[in-house]
Amino acid sequence: MAICVILAHPQPGSFNHAIAATVVQTLHHHGYAVIFHDLYAEKFDPLLPGEEIPADAPLPPLLEQHCREVAQAQGLVIIHPNWWGQPPAILKGWVDRVFRPGWAYKFLEGDKGEGIPRGLLTAKAALVFNTSNTPPEREAAVFGDPLETIWGNCIFGLCGVDNFFRKNFAVVVTSTPEDRKTWLQEVRDLVERYFSKI
Ligand SMILES: Cc1cc2nc3c(=O)[nH]c(=O)nc-3n(C[C@H](O)[C@H](O)[C@H](O)COP(=O)(O)O)c2cc1C
């Protein structure tokens, strides 16, 4: 059993990379096995091919490995910047391909896909860390904070992980080294709060 940590940011020196390093370090410090994927560095192919859509489709070995890791993870941590109110395309595609029927959710007997799916993930908690350049008041009032809905309702809620928390750090572009130091401490504290007792 391990905690699965997923990073989607193309620039190794980014604040997102600093968040990911802090998450992994904190989990190791607490004795967790960590499965870490830097999707850009690994060149994860985000395009869901048509033949992979059927629930019983044969899967390429690497994709099956990702599906198994997520399905069996004790916890999940996702790190990405806000791009147009959404995850970067590489992460959207990772969700499209990895959060599959039979692994992440299923429809009940007799349900052709129109009903309410049952979540299959067994993770005890899911954390999402985001960064953006929009102050929180404007994000909520003008855009409706779509990432909260996407991760909390559409993805983790649907797949059975109700113990979900998302933290957005903003505004990155005007942040000081001191701000970022404080934010990384918040990352440590949240990882400890959500994973030290599971
Ligand atoms: C393609 C793209 C789209 C972006 N869209 C948004 C957005 O919708 N809202 C926002 O606040 N920031 C947006 N940004 C800014 C990024 O969120 C910001 O640069 C990033 O979170 C900073 O973190 P980093 O230093 O780790 O890159 C966008 C940036 C890019 C490159």
The ligand as an SDF file (V2000), in Angstrom:
LIG
                    3D

 31 33  0  0  0  0  0  0  0  0999 V2000
   -1.8550   27.9640  -20.2740 C   0  0  0  0  0  0  0  0  0  0  0  0
   -2.0030   28.7170  -18.9870 C   0  0  0  0  0  0  0  0  0  0  0  0
   -3.2700   29.0130  -18.5230 C   0  0  0  0  0  0  0  0  0  0  0  0
   -3.4380   29.6840  -17.3050 C   0  0  0  0  0  0  0  0  0  0  0  0
   -4.7000   29.9300  -16.8380 N   0  0  0  0  0  0  0  0  0  0  0  0
   -4.8640   30.5110  -15.6360 C   0  0  0  0  0  0  0  0  0  0  0  0
   -6.1680   30.7140  -15.0880 C   0  0  0  0  0  0  0  0  0  0  0  0
   -7.1860   30.3720  -15.6890 O   0  0  0  0  0  0  0  0  0  0  0  0
   -6.2690   31.2960  -13.8650 N   0  0  0  0  0  0  0  0  0  0  0  0
   -5.1540   31.6820  -13.1620 C   0  0  0  0  0  0  0  0  0  0  0  0
   -5.3170   32.2190  -12.0640 O   0  0  0  0  0  0  0  0  0  0  0  0
   -3.9120   31.4990  -13.6400 N   0  0  0  0  0  0  0  0  0  0  0  0
   -3.7450   30.9200  -14.8560 C   0  0  0  0  0  0  0  0  0  0  0  0
   -2.4700   30.6990  -15.3330 N   0  0  0  0  0  0  0  0  0  0  0  0
   -1.3150   31.0460  -14.4860 C   0  0  0  0  0  0  0  0  0  0  0  0
   -0.7990   29.8120  -13.7500 C   0  0  0  0  0  0  0  0  0  0  0  0
   -1.8140   29.2430  -12.9310 O   0  0  0  0  0  0  0  0  0  0  0  0
    0.4170   30.1840  -12.9080 C   0  0  0  0  0  0  0  0  0  0  0  0
    1.4320   30.6040  -13.7710 O   0  0  0  0  0  0  0  0  0  0  0  0
    0.9310   29.0210  -12.0920 C   0  0  0  0  0  0  0  0  0  0  0  0
   -0.0550   28.5810  -11.2020 O   0  0  0  0  0  0  0  0  0  0  0  0
    2.1550   29.4510  -11.2980 C   0  0  0  0  0  0  0  0  0  0  0  0
    2.7400   28.3280  -10.6930 O   0  0  0  0  0  0  0  0  0  0  0  0
    4.2250   27.8770  -11.1090 P   0  0  0  0  0  0  0  0  0  0  0  0
    5.1600   28.9570  -10.6540 O   0  0  0  0  0  0  0  0  0  0  0  0
    4.4650   26.5800  -10.4180 O   0  0  0  0  0  0  0  0  0  0  0  0
    4.2070   27.7770  -12.6190 O   0  0  0  0  0  0  0  0  0  0  0  0
   -2.2920   30.0780  -16.5640 C   0  0  0  0  0  0  0  0  0  0  0  0
   -1.0100   29.8000  -17.0550 C   0  0  0  0  0  0  0  0  0  0  0  0
   -0.8560   29.1350  -18.2660 C   0  0  0  0  0  0  0  0  0  0  0  0
    0.5420   28.8250  -18.7600 C   0  0  0  0  0  0  0  0  0  0  0  0
  1  2  1  0
  2  3  1  0
  2 30  2  0
  3  4  2  0
  4  5  1  0
  4 28  1  0
  5  6  2  0
  6  7  1  0
  6 13  1  0
  7  8  2  0
  7  9  1  0
  9 10  1  0
 10 11  2  0
 10 12  1  0
 12 13  2  0
 13 14  1  0
 14 15  1  0
 14 28  1  0
 15 16  1  0
 16 17  1  0
 16 18  1  0
 18 19  1  0
 18 20  1  0
 20 21  1  0
 20 22  1  0
 22 23  1  0
 23 24  1  0
 24 25  2  0
 24 26  1  0
 24 27  1  0
 28 29  2  0
 29 30  1  0
 30 31  1  0
M  END
$$$$
